[in-house]
């Protein structure tokens, strides 16, 4: 099922704050039905629910990227060496 939705993405570098873009997304029929029911029950629009979900995912991704950046200088541990250490310590 195709849905025309207004999307406001959190990437301020790419889209001016407050600007909206009309786009088409493709969803499984059952997912779309659940989304319509949720929108009706909450009094929100389908577009608002989709936008909120996208924003949440973007923020989660940004958090993950920040964590990776903070840990980029940590030494890498070879998995096989790590398993040997666990065995030597009697942990596995």
DOTORTOR-307144 format. One record per residue (C-alpha): x, y, z; residue in one letter; residue number from 1. Coordinates in Angstrom, 1 decimal. Each point is the difference from the previous one (the first is absolute). Example, Ala and Ser with C-alpha at 12.3 -4.5 7.8 and 13.67 -1.06 7.14 Angstrom:
2
12.3, -4.5, 7.8, A, 1 $
1.4, 3.4, -0.7, S, 2 $
! end
This chain:
92
0.0, 0.0, 0.0, X, 1 $
1.3, 3.5, -0.9, X, 2 $
-0.3, 2.9, 2.4, X, 3 $
0.7, 3.6, -0.6, X, 4 $
1.5, 1.3, 3.2, X, 5 $
1.5, 3.3, 1.1, X, 6 $
3.4, -0.7, 1.4, X, 7 $
2.1, 2.4, 2.1, X, 8 $
3.5, -1.5, 0.5, X, 9 $
2.2, 1.0, 2.9, X, 10 $
3.1, 0.3, -2.1, X, 11 $
0.2, 3.8, 0.1, X, 12 $
3.1, -0.1, -2.2, X, 13 $
-2.2, -1.2, -2.8, X, 14 $
-3.4, 1.5, 0.5, X, 15 $
-0.8, 3.4, 1.5, X, 16 $
-1.8, -0.2, 3.3, X, 17 $
-3.7, 0.1, -0.6, X, 18 $
0.1, -1.0, -3.6, X, 19 $
-2.0, -2.9, -1.2, X, 20 $
0.3, -2.4, -2.9, X, 21 $
-2.8, -2.0, -1.5, X, 22 $
1.1, -3.5, -0.6, X, 23 $
-1.5, -3.5, -0.8, X, 24 $
0.8, -2.9, 2.2, X, 25 $
-0.9, -3.6, -0.6, X, 26 $
-1.3, -2.0, 3.0, X, 27 $
-1.4, -3.5, 0.4, X, 28 $
-3.8, 0.1, 0.0, X, 29 $
-0.3, -1.4, 3.6, X, 30 $
2.6, 2.5, 1.2, X, 31 $
-1.9, 2.9, -1.6, X, 32 $
-3.3, -1.2, 1.5, X, 33 $
1.6, -0.1, 3.4, X, 34 $
1.4, 3.5, -0.6, X, 35 $
-3.5, 1.3, -1.0, X, 36 $
-1.6, -1.6, 3.1, X, 37 $
2.7, 1.5, 2.2, X, 38 $
-0.5, 3.4, -1.6, X, 39 $
-3.7, -0.1, 0.5, X, 40 $
0.3, -1.1, 3.6, X, 41 $
2.6, 2.7, 0.9, X, 42 $
-1.6, 2.8, -2.0, X, 43 $
3.3, 0.5, -1.9, X, 44 $
0.5, -0.2, -3.8, X, 45 $
1.7, -2.9, -1.7, X, 46 $
2.6, 2.5, -1.2, X, 47 $
0.7, 1.2, 3.6, X, 48 $
0.5, -3.6, 1.2, X, 49 $
2.3, -0.8, -2.9, X, 50 $
2.0, 3.2, 0.6, X, 51 $
0.3, -0.8, 3.7, X, 52 $
1.3, -3.5, -0.7, X, 53 $
2.5, 1.4, -2.5, X, 54 $
1.2, 2.6, 2.4, X, 55 $
0.4, -2.6, 2.7, X, 56 $
2.1, -2.2, -2.3, X, 57 $
2.2, 2.9, -1.1, X, 58 $
0.7, 1.0, 3.6, X, 59 $
0.8, -3.6, 0.9, X, 60 $
2.4, -0.2, -3.0, X, 61 $
1.6, 3.3, 1.0, X, 62 $
0.5, -1.3, 3.5, X, 63 $
1.6, -3.2, -1.4, X, 64 $
2.3, 2.0, -2.2, X, 65 $
1.1, 2.1, 3.0, X, 66 $
0.7, -3.2, 2.0, X, 67 $
2.2, -1.3, -2.8, X, 68 $
1.8, 3.3, -0.3, X, 69 $
0.7, 0.0, 3.8, X, 70 $
1.4, -3.5, -0.2, X, 71 $
2.0, 0.3, -3.2, X, 72 $
3.4, 0.2, 1.8, X, 73 $
-0.6, -3.1, 2.2, X, 74 $
2.3, -2.9, -0.8, X, 75 $
-1.5, -2.8, -2.0, X, 76 $
-0.2, -3.4, 1.6, X, 77 $
0.4, -3.1, -2.2, X, 78 $
-2.9, -2.3, 0.6, X, 79 $
2.0, -3.2, 0.1, X, 80 $
2.5, 1.5, 2.4, X, 81 $
-2.9, 1.2, 2.2, X, 82 $
-1.6, -3.5, 0.0, X, 83 $
3.4, -1.5, 1.0, X, 84 $
0.2, 2.4, 2.9, X, 85 $
-3.6, -0.9, 1.1, X, 86 $
0.9, -3.7, -0.1, X, 87 $
3.3, 0.6, 1.9, X, 88 $
-2.0, 1.8, 2.7, X, 89 $
-2.5, -2.9, 0.2, X, 90 $
-2.9, 2.2, -1.1, X, 91 $
-1.0, -2.1, -2.9, X, 92 $
! end
